[in-house]
Each structure stands twice: as structure tokens, then as C-alpha cells.
Amino acid sequence: MSLHVVASVYYYGMIAVSIYFFCMSIANILEMKKKTAAPRLKNGPLISVLVPCRDEEENIERCLRSLLDQSYESYEILVIDDNSTDNTLSIISRMAEENSRVRVYKGKALPPDWYGKPFALQQLSAHAKGDILLCTDADTVHAPTSLSWAVTNLEANRCDFISGYVGQILKTLGERITVPIMFFLTGFIIPTFLNRLVKSGYFSAAVGQYIAIKKDAFIKIGGFTAFKKKTSEDIYMARYVKQQGYKTEFLDITGQVQCRMYRGFHSGIQGIGKNIYDFLGKKPAILIGIALLIFLFFFLPFPLIIWGLFSHTPFLPYLAVVHALFTLTWLVLFIGRRIAWYNSLLWPVMYFSLLFMVLWSFYRTVSHKGFWWKGRVVS
């Protein structure tokens, strides 16, 4: 087979892939919009808001203030200090004294067979009185209708578990080329409507910044014990809930919760990279295959078009179409996520960051060096 034929197959394949991505980005946004109901309920079942904290002195007061300013009436806030080394405990203790809706717990020492966040949430769940558990992170800020949104959408969709993408605050270039990678799968790779049509849990998704689950379902699945040592416990939780016969939904929460996940490139690489190999089941063959696909179908088109501009290749029009569709795909995605449109022009650098994260995640895992996160090593 000649080199020209191989190149033709590759470029035709790239056009097919880019068309698929563009169409799927639109389909997934429409699916989320269609299934997401506007918050309307102001009372109903008791919600237990569970907030794990470890070294969150910069964020936790802002988070709790927003949770105390809710239009929904029936809720409690449970906060656990997961052995922080800063002033987190004193801040949440002061806020509990100011408002009886807040209850504070001191976390136990971390057992060797658990990771920090699942263990903190498991401890909090034992104290929860609500019919609905809402797990949220200490660096989130909630709109006054955030809790109403959870109850409204659990009821409107007749489901047991909901999550989705919250509004992401991106302040630095490093954040802009790392954080959007979390939109990758449910943005334009996996059709989110398959979650409704297929029983397999692999089409379920979740983001740990906002997860609402009915307590009876939570108890029946055994809480966090099935995924107690997972860095991507949110994804595994969504899959497991679906596998146990419960209904899950992945919706649009951008108007209800805001979050600045990371502070620059390094923390973005650390935070997202630690989840990649775990997400792929820690299977080297799968990770190597994913890395190859990312290189060929995501990263390579950009250096190829630079080369094509100088080499006068006959395939330059194909590359131009691919680039236009990639840009439009990210543009649609960012508009749907309420992120400034011009960030869509950064997609070549985002894909380079993704490729780097995949390889770095693999290296840190197989070398047994693990990942340093919140003062602990996870592997």
C-alpha cells in the first residue's frame, strides 16, 4: 500500500472523526438541556448536604455562606474536617456556632484501604438525616436555587442519582488548557443519551463537585465502600449505582454551582492526571491505546497543518476542514458550559496537555510513586 493511500485513509478518517465530534457536541448539549428542569421546589424531602474539607481555609467559608443562602427550606449541612493542617476546623466550627443548620465533625484517621474523600463522605453519611444526600466540594459556590435544583430534577427525571458539569472558573492560561479536558468524554466522545437507552453503567457519568443521590439507594449500594480506594470515585459511583438497577442522570448544573478547581497549570495536571489511569481501570494496554489515539486523532492534526502550509500538500483542504470542525466543536462545548468562546482556539494545546497527562499518569502509577494530593499520596 502506497504512502499516498495511507495518507488518504488517515485524512478521510480524520474528517469523519471531526464530523462525529461536532455533531456529538451539539447532541449532548441538547440532551442535557432537554433533561434539565429549572428549579421550582422550595420545600420537600430533607436534604443532607455533605461537605468534606481538607486544608480548605481559603474556600470553605465562601462555600458554606452560599449553602446557607438557599431558597429551599428543608436541609441540613454536615461538614467534616479531614485532618486539616490549616485553619479549616476553626473556620467551620465558628460557622457552626453562628448557624445551627451547620454541623461539624472531626474526621477519623484514614484507614489504609480507603482514600481521603470517599472516607470523609462515608463518615458524614452516617450522621445524615435527610432523604437525599448532596455531596459537594469545599471549593464550590452555590446559587440560592442549588438545592431546589437537586430536588426538582430528581423528581422531574424520576431518577435516583444526578450529577453534571458545574460552572468552571478559569483565571490563568494553565487552567484554560487543563480544566476543559474534563469535558472530553461527555462533551463529544460518548453520546450521553445512551445513559437513558442502555443498561450498562459505562454510559453513566458524574462530577464529584455536585452529586445528589437518594439515601435509600445510597444505603442499598453500601455507600462508598465499593469504590473506597478510587481517585475517580465519582465516576465509579455513577457506574455502580446504574449497575445496581437505579436510574442516573447527567445534567446541566452550570447555572447553579461555580467552582475554581485548580490554581494554574501544575495543579491542573496533578488534579486531573491522578484520575486518568484510575479511570481506565489501571490497565496498561488500554492506556497505551488511548495515548496512541489521542496522538493520531487529536494532537497530530495541528502540527500537520503547520507542515502542510509550507509543503503545499494536496491534503491541506482536508486539514483545514478538520481544524474548523475541531474549533467549532470546542466552541459549542464552551458556549454550553458558559465559558468564554475564545478559549475554543486553545484546543491544540489542550490536546497536548491531555497527551502529557495520560503519559504522566501512567508513569506515576507504574513507577509506584503515586500522586501527591492534599498532603497525601494516592496511587
N, C-alpha and C positions, 0 to 999 in steps of 0.2 A: 504494500500500500504506500503510495507516494506521500511525501510531506504535505503537498497541497491538499490532498484528500483528507488527511488527518486534520489539517488546519480548518478545512471547510466544515467537517463534522463538529469540531470544537466550537467554531463561531456560530454555527446554526444552533448547537446545543445551548450556547450562552444566551442567544436571543430567546430561545424557548424558556430558559430558566428566568430571565429577566421579565418576560411577559407574565409568567406564573407569579413571580414575586409582586409585581404591580397589581395584578388582578386580586391576589390574595390579600394584599394590604387594604384594598377597598372593601372586599368581602368581610374581612374580620372586624373592621371598624363598624360597618353596617350591622353586623351581627351583635356586637356589644351595645350599640346604640339602641337597637331594636329590643334587646332583652333588659336593658337598664331602665328602671322606673324612677321617676322623680320622688324624692322623699315627701311623704304626706302624713304619716302617722306621728302623733305626739304622745301617745300612751299605748300601753300594751304589755307584752311579756317583759319581765325583768331582764335587763342586760347586765352581765358582769364583764366589765372592761378589764382586761388583764394586760398589765404593762411591766415587762421585765426591764431592769435597769442595771447596767454595769458601767461605772465611770461615765455617767451621763450628766454631770453637773452643768454643762453648757446648754443642755436641751430640755431636761425633764420638767422644769417649771413652766416653760412655754407650752409644752405638750399637755400638762395637767390643767393649766389655765384654759386651754381650748376645750378640753374634755369636760370641764366644769361649766362651760357656757353652751349647753345643749338645749335645743327646743324639745327634745324627747324627755319625758319626766321620770320614767321608771328605769333607773340604772344605778349601779354602784361601780366604784373604781378601785381595783386592787393593784397595788404596786409592790414589787419585790426588789429589794436591794441585793443584787447577786455579788456579794463580797467586793464591793467597790473599794478602790484605793483613793478616791477623791471625796468631795463633799456631797455626793449624791444622797446618802442616807439622811444627813441633816436637813437637806432641802425638802425631801419628800416627807420627812417627819414633821417639819414645820407646816407644810401644806395640809397634812392630815389633821393637825391641831386647829387649823383655820377652817376646815370644812369636813364635817362628819361623813360626807359621801366618799371620802378617800380613806382607804385602809392600807396600812403599810406592814410589810412582813420582811423579816431578815432571812436571807437565803441560807440554806444549809451548805456545808462543804460539798463540792462537786464530786460525785462518785466517778470512778474510773471508766465505767461503762456508759456514761452519759456525756453529751456536750452541754455547754452552758445554757443556751437559750431554751432548748426543749425541757431541761430540768427545771429551770426557773418557772416556765409556764405550767409545767406539771404540778409544781408546788402550789402555785396560785390557784389552779383549778380545783384543788382540794378545799379551798375556802370559799369558792364561788357559790352564790345562792341563786343566780339567775338561770332562766330557761334558755338563754342564748349567751354564748361566750364570744366576746370580741377581743381577739389578740391583736395588739398594735405595738409599734416600736416607740421608744422614748424620744426619737428624733422626728416624730411626726407632729404636724399641727392640723387640727380638725376644724372644719367648718361647723357652725351651730347645728346643721342638719345631718351631721355624720352618723349619729346613732339612729336617727329616724330613717336614714337611707338603708341601713342594715336591715332593720325590721321590715320596712316596706318591700325591699327586694327579696328577702326570704319568703315573704308572703306572696308577692306578685308572681314569683317564679316557682312557687311551691317546691322549694329546694331545701336542703339541709346544710349546705355549705356554700359560702360565697367569698370570693376574693376578686382581685383585679389590680390594674395599674393605678397607683395613686399619682398625683401631680408631682413631677420631679423638678426640683430647683437646681439649675446648673449655673454656677457662677464663674468657673475657671475653664480654660481650654481643656485641661486634663479631665475634668468632669464631663465635658461635652463629647469627648472621644472614647469614654469608657462606660458611663452610666447607660446611654441608649442601647448598649449591647444587650441589656436585659429585656428589651422589646423584641429581640431577634426571632425567637421561635413563634410566639403568639402574635407577632406583628405581621409576618408574611411567609413563614415556613409551614406551620401547622394550621390547617383550617379549623378555627375554633368551633364551627358549627358541628364538627364531628363529636364534640363532647355531648351534644344532645342525641346524636344518632347511633353512637357506638358505645357498647357497654364497657369496653376496655378503659382502665384508669389512665392509660398513657396519653389520652387526649384531654385529661384534666390539668388545670394549671392553677397556680396560686402565687401570691407575693406576700411574704410574711409581715409586711408593713400594715396589712389590714386583712384579717381573716375572721369571718363570722361563722360560727357553727352552732347548731342546736345542741344543747347539753346532752340530751338523751342519745344522740348519735355519737357525741364525743365519748360518753361513758362506754357505749357498746363497742367502740373500736379500741378501747383500752387506753384512751388518752394519747400521750406522746410515746408510749413505750415501744410501739412498733417501729419508730424512726428516731429513737432516743440518741443515736450516735450518727446523725446525718447533719452535714453542714447546710444542705439544702432541704431542711426538714419541712419547709412549706410545700415544696413540690411533692415530696413523698407523702405528705399528709393528704393532699388533694387526691393523689392517685389511690391511696389506701381507702379513703372514705368512699370513693367511687367503686372500688373493687368489693367493698363490703355491702354494696347494694344501695347506697344513698345517692341522692342527686346533688351534683355540684354545678356551680355556675361561675364563669369568669367574666366580670362586667367592667364598666367604665366608672372609676371612682375618682377621676382627675379633679372633679369639682368639689369633692368632699374632704380630701386629705392632701396635704402638701408635705414634702419631705426633701431635705438635702441629705442624701445618703452618705456622700463622701466629700472630702475636702482636698480635691486635686487628683492628679494622675496616679500617684503612688498608692493612695488609699483606695482608689477605684480598682486598680489592678489587684490589690490584696483582697478587697472585699468580694469582687465578682470571681476572680480567679480561683479562690478557695472552694468555690461551689461547682466548678465545671467538671472536674474529674469525678467528684462525688455524684453529680447529676447523671453522668454516663455510666454509673454503676461500677466505677473503678475497673473498667475493662480496657486494657491497653490497645487491643486490636480495634475496638470501636473508636477510641480517641484518636489513634493514628489515621483511621479512615476519615474521621471528621476533619482533622487537620488538613489532610490532602484535599478534601472537597472545598474547604474554606480557601485554601491557596488557589485552586484552579478556578473556582466559580465566583469567588468574592473578591479576593485580593488581586489576582493576576490581571484582570481586565484594565486596571488603571495603569500599571507600567506598560502594558501592551499598547494602549492608545498613545502614550508618550512616544513609544518606539515607532508606532505607525505614522505619526505626524512627520517624522524625519525620514522614514524608509519608503514612503509612498506605497504602502501595501494596498492591494486591491480589497483587503478586508477592513479598511478604515471605516467605511459606512456602517458595517456591522457593529464595530466597536462603538461608534457614535450612538447607534440605537441603544446598545446595552447601557451605556453611560447615562443616556437620557432617561431610560426606564428605571435604572437604579436610583437616580436623583429624584424622580417623581415618586418612587416607592417610599423613600425616606421622607419626602415632603408630605405625602398623605399621612404617613405614620406620625410625624411630628405635629401636624395640624390636629390630628385626632387626639394626641396626648397634650395638646396646648403648650407646645414648646416652639420657640421662635423658628420660623421657617428656614432661616439662613443656615441653621445647623445641619440641614439636609445636604449641604455642599461638602460636609466633612466625612462623608461615608467612606472614601478610600482609607482615611486614617483610622476610622472606626474598625474597619476590617483588618487593618494591620494590628491594631490593639487586640482584636479578638484572636487572631492567629498567635500573637505573643502570649496571651492569657492561656490559651489551650496548651501550648508547649510548656509554659512555666508551671501550670497546674500539674501537668504530667510529671515534670522533673521534681517538683517539691514533694509529690506523693511517692513516687518510686524510689527516691533517694532517702525516704523516711525522715526528711527534715520537717515536713508538715508546714502549717501556716500559722504565723503569729497573729492572733486576733484577740483584741480586748484583753491583753495581758496573759493569754493562754495559747498553748499550741494545740491546733486541731490537725488531723491528718486524714 
